[in-house]
Amino acid sequence: MWRNRNFLILMFGLAVSSTGLWVGIIGNLEFLQMNVESSFLQALIILAGFLVGIFLAPMAGRIIDRSNKKKILIYAGFARCAAIFFMYLAIAYNNVWWMVVYTLVIGISGTFSQPAMQTMLPLIVKKEELLDANGVNMNIFTASRIVGTALGGVMLVGMSLFSLYTVTLVSYVILLISTFFLDVEEQPKKADLSGKKDNFFRTLRELYPIIKNERKVVYGIFLLIPAYLFLSGFNLMVIEISELQDNAGIKGILYTTEGVCVFVGTFLSKKFFRDNPKLSYMFAITFIIAAAHTSLFLAEHPIMSVLSFGLFGLAAGTLFPVVTTIFQTDVPSDYHGRFFSIKGMVDNIIFQILMLLTGLFLDTIGFHKMVIGFGISSFVIAFVIYYQYKTKSGTKQKDRLAPIK
């Protein structure tokens, strides 16, 4: 894998662009804080890119399945670079509407580029190396998040927002240039001549008969929900824990601990799940995530909060590469674009709903009751899925043992 030229180019581009992305996110928050007083309006502006992605996802998935993935990544790269110039206008004129345009263009670019990259990985990496590749992918994104947020924070102290977004632009240009060096062989796909309009429900109808027979894919989708419960409120919980402990420094410790444990988790996924990602092990990981969420009830104690975030990072670092590998191997390649586009769209919707719920619960019932509620919900979700899995496994076993009449 480490001698695979295409893989190295893709990961190098991902590392540079993801670092720039997180630098840009720090800039987004700073610009909004300076120009928009309402927290609700700030949230709407941030969500604008996600919302446009939701509407475009079905069309994006079909285009990705029918088109050359390299060209899609190149076009998305050009759009990403162009978006920065809208942000320059926003800063120059202190005009939030230019930032809205920037957010929309970035959202459109991500709607095409992220599923295209996940679809391209199985084309450039051998099947037996996919788990390793997804682990590396997750590690790079985690490291980029740590480096990018730290770099953005340092730059804000002594540099202008123009300089900060210039760093982001340079990272996007490097990604775009590196994409041109990819050399991926793809089988030409037949054009869709049906004339039917792309939409969520049509795409779902096409995917449903394919997915319902792939048990690992179905269970993998549902097993991610407890992790989303934790991730969606990640930043809000970090802020709340910092206030509970009256310790601003705990924020950095929690982010770093979670990131380091993600690295360890991806190593464990390669060690124990390379040959056969058993569902029973994945259920155990999901129960660990639920336990990590519930244990935040003791978050006033610095050691317990660090342990909780470390436990989550360990479990998430193991779970996500394994589930992604299952999606890439068990879903037919002709449907990868549509599957990952729809999955990305649904993920965004779930994240936004859960993030709003986290904020609502923190304001109403408080941190402790919220983490207990979310933790118990995660246990219930995991248990119900596990019960369904055992029930169906037992039924199939009986069918195999039943005498033929």
DRENVOGU-311603 format. One record per residue (C-alpha): y, x, z; residue number from 1. Coordinates in pm, whole numbers, plus 50000, padded with zeros to 5 digits. Example, Ala and Ser with C-alpha at 12.3 -4.5 7.8 and 13.67 -1.06 7.14 Angstrom:
# DRENVOGU-311603
{{49550, 51230, 50780}, 1}
{{49894, 51367, 50714}, 2}
//
This chain:
# DRENVOGU-311603
{{50000, 50000, 50000}, 1}
{{50242, 50281, 50087}, 2}
{{50182, 50430, 49742}, 3}
{{50266, 50102, 49575}, 4}
{{50596, 50161, 49395}, 5}
{{50683, 49792, 49363}, 6}
{{50615, 49724, 49730}, 7}
{{50829, 50018, 49842}, 8}
{{51116, 49908, 49618}, 9}
{{51095, 49551, 49747}, 10}
{{51085, 49658, 50113}, 11}
{{51368, 49909, 50067}, 12}
{{51587, 49641, 49913}, 13}
{{51493, 49397, 50190}, 14}
{{51578, 49650, 50463}, 15}
{{51922, 49730, 50322}, 16}
{{52018, 49372, 50230}, 17}
{{51892, 49222, 50559}, 18}
{{52100, 49473, 50756}, 19}
{{52401, 49376, 50546}, 20}
{{52320, 49008, 50594}, 21}
{{52335, 49036, 50973}, 22}
{{52657, 49238, 50955}, 23}
{{52796, 48951, 50748}, 24}
{{52675, 48692, 51001}, 25}
{{52871, 48871, 51274}, 26}
{{53173, 48855, 51041}, 27}
{{53116, 48483, 50981}, 28}
{{53122, 48410, 51354}, 29}
{{53438, 48618, 51403}, 30}
{{53620, 48448, 51113}, 31}
{{53524, 48102, 51238}, 32}
{{53631, 48186, 51592}, 33}
{{53974, 48294, 51461}, 34}
{{54032, 47998, 51228}, 35}
{{53833, 47697, 51354}, 36}
{{53875, 47567, 51708}, 37}
{{53616, 47289, 51697}, 38}
{{53261, 47403, 51772}, 39}
{{53131, 47103, 51578}, 40}
{{53324, 47204, 51265}, 41}
{{53202, 47561, 51306}, 42}
{{52846, 47434, 51312}, 43}
{{52904, 47218, 51001}, 44}
{{53039, 47515, 50806}, 45}
{{52746, 47734, 50908}, 46}
{{52503, 47455, 50814}, 47}
{{52660, 47401, 50470}, 48}
{{52442, 47668, 50311}, 49}
{{52128, 47522, 50468}, 50}
{{52214, 47172, 50349}, 51}
{{52261, 47273, 49985}, 52}
{{51931, 47459, 50007}, 53}
{{51759, 47142, 50123}, 54}
{{51869, 46952, 49812}, 55}
{{51789, 47235, 49569}, 56}
{{51452, 47339, 49714}, 57}
{{51227, 47113, 49497}, 58}
{{51400, 47226, 49177}, 59}
{{51398, 47589, 49292}, 60}
{{51024, 47577, 49361}, 61}
{{50942, 47449, 49013}, 62}
{{51170, 47706, 48848}, 63}
{{51007, 47986, 49049}, 64}
{{50657, 47872, 48949}, 65}
{{50753, 47852, 48581}, 66}
{{50978, 48158, 48554}, 67}
{{50972, 48534, 48589}, 68}
{{51016, 48615, 48959}, 69}
{{51200, 48941, 48889}, 70}
{{51464, 48760, 48683}, 71}
{{51510, 48503, 48957}, 72}
{{51565, 48778, 49214}, 73}
{{51819, 48943, 48981}, 74}
{{52014, 48622, 48923}, 75}
{{52008, 48547, 49296}, 76}
{{52130, 48902, 49361}, 77}
{{52429, 48855, 49129}, 78}
{{52514, 48527, 49304}, 79}
{{52492, 48695, 49644}, 80}
{{52732, 48971, 49537}, 81}
{{52975, 48721, 49384}, 82}
{{52977, 48522, 49709}, 83}
{{53140, 48813, 49895}, 84}
{{53450, 48784, 49677}, 85}
{{53494, 48425, 49794}, 86}
{{53486, 48559, 50149}, 87}
{{53754, 48814, 50057}, 88}
{{53974, 48523, 49945}, 89}
{{53900, 48338, 50270}, 90}
{{54013, 48640, 50475}, 91}
{{54319, 48708, 50258}, 92}
{{54450, 48353, 50282}, 93}
{{54293, 48253, 50618}, 94}
{{54145, 47963, 50425}, 95}
{{53826, 47811, 50564}, 96}
{{53751, 47630, 50236}, 97}
{{53686, 47962, 50062}, 98}
{{53436, 48039, 50336}, 99}
{{53267, 47705, 50267}, 100}
{{53231, 47812, 49901}, 101}
{{53093, 48148, 50017}, 102}
{{52842, 47974, 50243}, 103}
{{52729, 47740, 49964}, 104}
{{52673, 48026, 49717}, 105}
{{52481, 48229, 49976}, 106}
{{52271, 47920, 50053}, 107}
{{52192, 47863, 49684}, 108}
{{52098, 48229, 49641}, 109}
{{51865, 48218, 49943}, 110}
{{51702, 47898, 49820}, 111}
{{51577, 48090, 49515}, 112}
{{51539, 48447, 49642}, 113}
{{51336, 48392, 49960}, 114}
{{51053, 48184, 49805}, 115}
{{51054, 48413, 49499}, 116}
{{51003, 48718, 49721}, 117}
{{50717, 48553, 49913}, 118}
{{50562, 48449, 49580}, 119}
{{50598, 48800, 49439}, 120}
{{50420, 48976, 49727}, 121}
{{50068, 48859, 49623}, 122}
{{50146, 48980, 49269}, 123}
{{50224, 49338, 49374}, 124}
{{49990, 49383, 49673}, 125}
{{49612, 49363, 49686}, 126}
{{49469, 49062, 49869}, 127}
{{49319, 49277, 50145}, 128}
{{49661, 49438, 50202}, 129}
{{49862, 49115, 50223}, 130}
{{49846, 49092, 50602}, 131}
{{49978, 49448, 50634}, 132}
{{50251, 49370, 50380}, 133}
{{50363, 49057, 50566}, 134}
{{50365, 49250, 50892}, 135}
{{50586, 49519, 50738}, 136}
{{50810, 49246, 50595}, 137}
{{50855, 49088, 50939}, 138}
{{50912, 49426, 51109}, 139}
{{51180, 49519, 50857}, 140}
{{51362, 49191, 50904}, 141}
{{51344, 49224, 51284}, 142}
{{51471, 49584, 51275}, 143}
{{51748, 49483, 51034}, 144}
{{51854, 49204, 51270}, 145}
{{51883, 49449, 51561}, 146}
{{52063, 49719, 51358}, 147}
{{52281, 49473, 51165}, 148}
{{52409, 49281, 51469}, 149}
{{52474, 49606, 51659}, 150}
{{52653, 49760, 51360}, 151}
{{52858, 49445, 51303}, 152}
{{52963, 49434, 51667}, 153}
{{53071, 49800, 51663}, 154}
{{53261, 49756, 51335}, 155}
{{53457, 49458, 51469}, 156}
{{53604, 49679, 51742}, 157}
{{53784, 49923, 51512}, 158}
{{53763, 49785, 51157}, 159}
{{53890, 49486, 50963}, 160}
{{53682, 49193, 50837}, 161}
{{53743, 49323, 50484}, 162}
{{53562, 49645, 50574}, 163}
{{53280, 49456, 50740}, 164}
{{53214, 49238, 50434}, 165}
{{53243, 49545, 50210}, 166}
{{52943, 49688, 50394}, 167}
{{52760, 49361, 50326}, 168}
{{52859, 49376, 49956}, 169}
{{52735, 49734, 49922}, 170}
{{52399, 49634, 50074}, 171}
{{52366, 49345, 49828}, 172}
{{52452, 49571, 49533}, 173}
{{52183, 49819, 49644}, 174}
{{51930, 49533, 49659}, 175}
{{52034, 49414, 49312}, 176}
{{52003, 49762, 49160}, 177}
{{51663, 49821, 49322}, 178}
{{51536, 49488, 49182}, 179}
{{51584, 49618, 48826}, 180}
{{51326, 49891, 48898}, 181}
{{51049, 49642, 48982}, 182}
{{50765, 49640, 48729}, 183}
{{50552, 49330, 48789}, 184}
{{50307, 49181, 48540}, 185}
{{50313, 48802, 48537}, 186}
{{50115, 48555, 48333}, 187}
{{50347, 48333, 48127}, 188}
{{50350, 47975, 48253}, 189}
{{50363, 47662, 48040}, 190}
{{50693, 47480, 48041}, 191}
{{50707, 47140, 48208}, 192}
{{50765, 46893, 47922}, 193}
{{50713, 46578, 48126}, 194}
{{51087, 46520, 48162}, 195}
{{51040, 46401, 48520}, 196}
{{51321, 46476, 48762}, 197}
{{51250, 46732, 49034}, 198}
{{51278, 46591, 49384}, 199}
{{51124, 46631, 49725}, 200}
{{50881, 46340, 49697}, 201}
{{50752, 46433, 49352}, 202}
{{50692, 46791, 49463}, 203}
{{50526, 46668, 49781}, 204}
{{50293, 46442, 49580}, 205}
{{50193, 46742, 49368}, 206}
{{50130, 46965, 49669}, 207}
{{49953, 46713, 49895}, 208}
{{49614, 46699, 49714}, 209}
{{49612, 47079, 49698}, 210}
{{49708, 47142, 50061}, 211}
{{49507, 46869, 50237}, 212}
{{49176, 47039, 50151}, 213}
{{49292, 47377, 50284}, 214}
{{49235, 47344, 50658}, 215}
{{49383, 47680, 50750}, 216}
{{49704, 47600, 50563}, 217}
{{49740, 47259, 50732}, 218}
{{49674, 47394, 51081}, 219}
{{49894, 47696, 51012}, 220}
{{50190, 47470, 50931}, 221}
{{50156, 47274, 51257}, 222}
{{50085, 47581, 51470}, 223}
{{50429, 47717, 51380}, 224}
{{50608, 47424, 51550}, 225}
{{50588, 47566, 51909}, 226}
{{50732, 47894, 51779}, 227}
{{51015, 47701, 51611}, 228}
{{51088, 47525, 51941}, 229}
{{51155, 47865, 52096}, 230}
{{51331, 48026, 51798}, 231}
{{51570, 47738, 51725}, 232}
{{51732, 47770, 52067}, 233}
{{51697, 48148, 52091}, 234}
{{52069, 48237, 52085}, 235}
{{52172, 47944, 52305}, 236}
{{51905, 48034, 52563}, 237}
{{52015, 48399, 52567}, 238}
{{52374, 48290, 52639}, 239}
{{52256, 48050, 52911}, 240}
{{52034, 48314, 53076}, 241}
{{52327, 48557, 53073}, 242}
{{52536, 48299, 53261}, 243}
{{52254, 48218, 53505}, 244}
{{52220, 48585, 53595}, 245}
{{52595, 48652, 53568}, 246}
{{52499, 48955, 53360}, 247}
{{52639, 49003, 53010}, 248}
{{52419, 49308, 52954}, 249}
{{52097, 49102, 52970}, 250}
{{52172, 48968, 52620}, 251}
{{52109, 49303, 52455}, 252}
{{51803, 49366, 52672}, 253}
{{51646, 49032, 52573}, 254}
{{51714, 49082, 52201}, 255}
{{51576, 49437, 52210}, 256}
{{51269, 49340, 52415}, 257}
{{51182, 49056, 52179}, 258}
{{51233, 49279, 51874}, 259}
{{51019, 49564, 52007}, 260}
{{50741, 49322, 52104}, 261}
{{50749, 49172, 51753}, 262}
{{50668, 49521, 51621}, 263}
{{50374, 49545, 51861}, 264}
{{50259, 49195, 51763}, 265}
{{50250, 49279, 51392}, 266}
{{50038, 49585, 51475}, 267}
{{49795, 49363, 51668}, 268}
{{49781, 49116, 51377}, 269}
{{49671, 49396, 51142}, 270}
{{49414, 49520, 51394}, 271}
{{49249, 49189, 51483}, 272}
{{49317, 48954, 51191}, 273}
{{49276, 49176, 50886}, 274}
{{48928, 49058, 50786}, 275}
{{48911, 48703, 50917}, 276}
{{49215, 48521, 51063}, 277}
{{49015, 48283, 51282}, 278}
{{49190, 47960, 51373}, 279}
{{49062, 47976, 51731}, 280}
{{49258, 48298, 51786}, 281}
{{49568, 48141, 51634}, 282}
{{49544, 47851, 51879}, 283}
{{49534, 48103, 52163}, 284}
{{49852, 48267, 52031}, 285}
{{50026, 47929, 52017}, 286}
{{49931, 47860, 52380}, 287}
{{50085, 48199, 52470}, 288}
{{50411, 48093, 52301}, 289}
{{50408, 47769, 52503}, 290}
{{50350, 47969, 52823}, 291}
{{50640, 48202, 52737}, 292}
{{50871, 47904, 52690}, 293}
{{50763, 47739, 53016}, 294}
{{50797, 48063, 53214}, 295}
{{51172, 48067, 53137}, 296}
{{51198, 47825, 53431}, 297}
{{51221, 48147, 53637}, 298}
{{51486, 48300, 53410}, 299}
{{51730, 48366, 53698}, 300}
{{51515, 48670, 53772}, 301}
{{51589, 48944, 53516}, 302}
{{51229, 49072, 53510}, 303}
{{51087, 48725, 53441}, 304}
{{51332, 48655, 53157}, 305}
{{51247, 48989, 52996}, 306}
{{50875, 48919, 53034}, 307}
{{50913, 48574, 52879}, 308}
{{51099, 48703, 52575}, 309}
{{50859, 48995, 52543}, 310}
{{50559, 48761, 52556}, 311}
{{50714, 48541, 52288}, 312}
{{50792, 48840, 52065}, 313}
{{50434, 48965, 52101}, 314}
{{50286, 48626, 52008}, 315}
{{50533, 48552, 51726}, 316}
{{50485, 48899, 51577}, 317}
{{50113, 48829, 51562}, 318}
{{50130, 48467, 51444}, 319}
{{50384, 48473, 51160}, 320}
{{50229, 48747, 50942}, 321}
{{49884, 48587, 50976}, 322}
{{50006, 48238, 50887}, 323}
{{50212, 48369, 50593}, 324}
{{49908, 48556, 50463}, 325}
{{49701, 48236, 50484}, 326}
{{49965, 48052, 50283}, 327}
{{49971, 48324, 50018}, 328}
{{49592, 48343, 49983}, 329}
{{49476, 47984, 50036}, 330}
{{49748, 47805, 49836}, 331}
{{49684, 47842, 49458}, 332}
{{49927, 48092, 49306}, 333}
{{50051, 47838, 49049}, 334}
{{50197, 47636, 49338}, 335}
{{50345, 47922, 49544}, 336}
{{50704, 47865, 49435}, 337}
{{50699, 47494, 49511}, 338}
{{50509, 47542, 49837}, 339}
{{50738, 47809, 49980}, 340}
{{51052, 47627, 49860}, 341}
{{50948, 47300, 50024}, 342}
{{50831, 47485, 50336}, 343}
{{51166, 47665, 50355}, 344}
{{51348, 47335, 50317}, 345}
{{51142, 47165, 50591}, 346}
{{51181, 47472, 50816}, 347}
{{51560, 47451, 50781}, 348}
{{51562, 47080, 50869}, 349}
{{51338, 47137, 51173}, 350}
{{51549, 47432, 51289}, 351}
{{51876, 47240, 51269}, 352}
{{51733, 46937, 51453}, 353}
{{51580, 47150, 51726}, 354}
{{51896, 47360, 51761}, 355}
{{52105, 47045, 51805}, 356}
{{51851, 46914, 52058}, 357}
{{51868, 47243, 52249}, 358}
{{52247, 47221, 52270}, 359}
{{52229, 46854, 52371}, 360}
{{51971, 46915, 52644}, 361}
{{52161, 47217, 52781}, 362}
{{52469, 46993, 52817}, 363}
{{52281, 46697, 52968}, 364}
{{51963, 46782, 53157}, 365}
{{52025, 47155, 53203}, 366}
{{51842, 47475, 53118}, 367}
{{51549, 47449, 53360}, 368}
{{51444, 47096, 53271}, 369}
{{51486, 47176, 52901}, 370}
{{51254, 47480, 52900}, 371}
{{50994, 47290, 53103}, 372}
{{51017, 46997, 52860}, 373}
{{50994, 47217, 52552}, 374}
{{50715, 47424, 52705}, 375}
{{50507, 47117, 52791}, 376}
{{50574, 46977, 52442}, 377}
{{50444, 47301, 52292}, 378}
{{50129, 47281, 52504}, 379}
{{50074, 46919, 52398}, 380}
{{50125, 47000, 52028}, 381}
{{49886, 47296, 52046}, 382}
{{49626, 47095, 52239}, 383}
{{49638, 46798, 51998}, 384}
{{49596, 47027, 51695}, 385}
{{49314, 47213, 51868}, 386}
{{49141, 46884, 51957}, 387}
{{49166, 46768, 51594}, 388}
{{49027, 47102, 51479}, 389}
{{48730, 47091, 51719}, 390}
{{48660, 46725, 51637}, 391}
{{48652, 46787, 51262}, 392}
{{48451, 47107, 51306}, 393}
{{48195, 46917, 51515}, 394}
{{48173, 46636, 51259}, 395}
{{48112, 46878, 50975}, 396}
{{47847, 47058, 51178}, 397}
{{47664, 46728, 51242}, 398}
{{47682, 46640, 50874}, 399}
{{47519, 46968, 50782}, 400}
{{47240, 46921, 51036}, 401}
{{47172, 46555, 50957}, 402}
{{46838, 46497, 50777}, 403}
{{46854, 46392, 50412}, 404}
{{46719, 46037, 50366}, 405}
//
